[in-house]
Amino acid sequence: MLEFLREHAVIICYVVIVSIIAVIVTAKDKIRAMNGGRRTPETTLLLLSALGGSVMMLVMMLLIRHKTKHKKFMIGIPIIIVLQAIAVYSLIRMGVPI
């Protein structure tokens, strides 16, 4: 397990950082939605998801009930997760170091 973490430290750090940013941006958007503040564009939320924060963004959205009535998010983010999983699997099968 430690060898795996060492070999993939860069990608793991990247996903963790993007996920933290996605959680913070999602939470801030929820707070702004409740208080009538300036909102985060939906394209920004979806871009953060596509860049690697999809799992944590989906978890956060479900936890704080944010954007859960929007099909664009409740269908789109799970599709992004599946596509990311397929991409990682394909790269591994091709022997590309991840």
KALINLIN-V266659 format. One record per residue. N is the residue number from 1. RES is the residue in one letter. PSI is psi in radians with two decimals (* if undefined). OMEGA is omega as a letter, one per 20 degrees, with the letter a starting at -180 (none if undefined). BURIAL is 1 if it has 16 or more other C-alpha atoms within 10 Angstrom, else 0. Layout:
n = (N N)
res = (RES RES)
psi = (PSI PSI)
omega = (OMEGA OMEGA)
burial = (BURIAL BURIAL)
This chain:
n = (1 2 3 4 5 6 7 8 9 10 11 12 13 14 15 16 17 18 19 20 21 22 23 24 25 26 27 28 29 30 31 32 33 34 35 36 37 38 39 40 41 42 43 44 45 46 47 48 49 50 51 52 53 54 55 56 57 58 59 60 61 62 63 64 65 66 67 68 69 70 71 72 73 74 75 76 77 78 79 80 81 82 83 84 85 86 87 88 89 90 91 92 93 94 95 96 97 98)
res = (M L E F L R E H A V I I C Y V V I V S I I A V I V T A K D K I R A M N G G R R T P E T T L L L L S A L G G S V M M L V M M L L I R H K T K H K K F M I G I P I I I V L Q A I A V Y S L I R M G V P I)
psi = (-0.76 -0.63 -0.75 -0.78 -0.70 -0.76 -0.52 0.42 -0.71 -0.85 -0.63 -0.80 -0.74 -0.87 -0.69 -0.80 -0.81 -0.65 -0.72 -0.78 -0.75 -0.73 -0.81 -0.80 -0.71 -0.78 -0.75 -0.69 -0.67 -0.79 -0.77 -0.61 -0.68 -0.52 0.08 0.43 -3.09 2.19 2.72 2.28 2.51 -0.60 -0.59 -0.76 -0.78 -0.63 -0.77 -0.68 -0.82 -0.49 -0.04 -0.07 0.31 -0.79 -0.86 -0.56 -0.75 -0.78 -0.81 -0.76 -0.71 -0.66 -0.74 0.12 0.98 2.21 0.29 -0.22 0.02 2.02 -0.60 -0.61 -0.75 -0.32 -0.73 -0.81 -0.76 -0.62 -0.73 -0.74 -0.80 -0.77 -0.68 -0.71 -0.73 -0.73 -0.79 -0.79 -0.78 -0.74 -0.71 -0.77 -0.53 -0.12 0.21 2.21 2.21 *)
omega = (r r r a r a a a a a r r r a r a r r r r r r a a r r r r r r r r a a r a r a r r r r r r r r r r a a r a a a a r r r a r r a a r a r a r a r r a a r a a r r r r a r r r r a r r a r r a r r r r a none)
burial = (0 0 0 0 0 0 0 0 0 0 0 0 0 0 1 0 0 1 1 0 1 1 1 0 1 1 1 1 1 1 1 0 0 0 0 0 0 0 0 0 0 0 0 0 1 1 0 1 1 1 0 1 1 1 1 1 1 1 0 1 1 0 0 0 0 1 1 0 0 0 0 0 1 0 0 1 1 0 0 1 1 0 0 1 0 0 0 0 0 0 0 0 0 0 0 0 0 0)
